[in-house]
Amino acid sequence: MALGKRILLFLVVNILIVTMFSIVMRVFHLEYYLTDYGLNYTSLAFTCLFYGFAGSFISLLISRAVAKWTYKIQLIGPNASDPGLRRIYVMVQDLARRAGLPETPEVGFYDSPEINAFATGPSKSRALVAVSTGLLASMREDEVEGVLGHEISHIANGDMVTMTLLQGLVNAFVMFLARAVAYAITRAGSRDGEGSYLAYMLITLVLQIAFMLLGSIVINWFSRVREYRADQGGASLAGKDKMRHALERLKANFDAVEGRQGALQTLQISSKPEGVLGMLFASHPPLEKRIERLSN
């Protein structure tokens, strides 16, 4: 079910990208590069690079605001009235100092039974770390610190920017290859060598969806590599035992509710990927492998 939703999301996003790209091309008369004069590969490449990276960086710039709005996050300050929440802020502040961050990230929580935590933001000085009430209720303080160490490590490693650059590059390649291949197919299949613009757009849509799915395999592979690195960073910042205990608690929680909808989302883990296809599209490695890697 989770894999099906992920693939559906990719399809919807790509349809929107193709629609936006086509409208902008038409409004600014950029379709010149796909007219009877032939495909100008150099111009198309630069156009795809611009749109590929523009969308990714816009998403990055507004990621913190979007997260606050989506999750209805309540920010925690150093003078929070609740002692437990105040300790969360102090943990993040201390971990950020150890990681050498220029600013303490914004710290917040949101009301949800799911066991979840995440970090987002456009830069190391404009980041946000958020945890769910479900996580706070189900984990000991040392385990929470391990989770926070993992998230602070993502910020310190610049993972949000790195993943944005990779996504932008994949977007650009997908846009370029889909249009170049569609152009070649429509021209080759036409009697007069001109091709149909409608056929070109339909083939472009299909190819872009296919290429984006292939590109997502690369993105998710790199994401899994970054997760291992964040685990090591969390162990360095919070302590190896705390990081390992956090992962073990996550696994125990998952095993206790395995098979139930929304079982485990902590650190955005999908837990046990189903089959080879599930592993290819998994953004996080299985908990067993993460614990094993951290224990070595």
JOQUI-V690119 format. One record per pair of residues at least 12 apart in sequence whose ideal C-beta (glycine too) atoms are under 6 Angstrom apart, sorted by the first residue. I is the first residue (numbers start at 1). J is the second residue. Records with the same first field share a line. If there is no record, write none. Layout:
I->J + J
This chain:
2->270
3->278
6->281
10->212 + 213
11->209
14->208 + 209 + 212
18->205 + 208
21->51
39->183
45->176
48->172 + 175 + 176
49->172
52->168 + 171 + 172 + 175
53->168
56->164 + 167 + 168
60->122 + 164
61->122
63->120
64->120 + 121 + 128
67->120
71->110
72->110
73->108 + 110 + 130
74->108 + 109
75->106 + 108
76->89 + 107 + 108
89->107
91->145 + 148
92->107 + 129 + 148
95->148 + 149 + 152 + 237
96->152
98->237
99->152 + 156 + 237
101->124
102->124 + 125
103->125
105->127 + 128 + 129
106->128
107->129
108->130
109->131
110->132
111->133
112->132 + 134
113->134
114->132 + 134 + 262 + 265
115->134 + 135 + 138 + 253 + 266
116->132 + 265 + 266
117->131 + 135 + 147 + 151 + 267
118->130
119->151 + 154 + 155
124->155
127->155
129->151
139->249
142->242
143->245 + 246 + 249
145->238 + 242
146->234 + 238 + 242 + 243 + 246
147->246
149->234 + 237 + 238
150->230 + 234
153->230 + 233 + 234
154->230
159->226
166->219 + 222
170->215
174->208 + 211 + 212 + 215
177->211
178->204 + 207 + 208 + 211
179->204
181->207
182->200 + 203 + 204 + 207
185->203
186->199 + 200
217->280
220->281 + 283
223->283
224->285
227->284 + 285
228->293
231->290 + 294
244->294
247->287 + 290 + 291
250->266 + 287
251->287
254->271
269->284
270->282
272->286
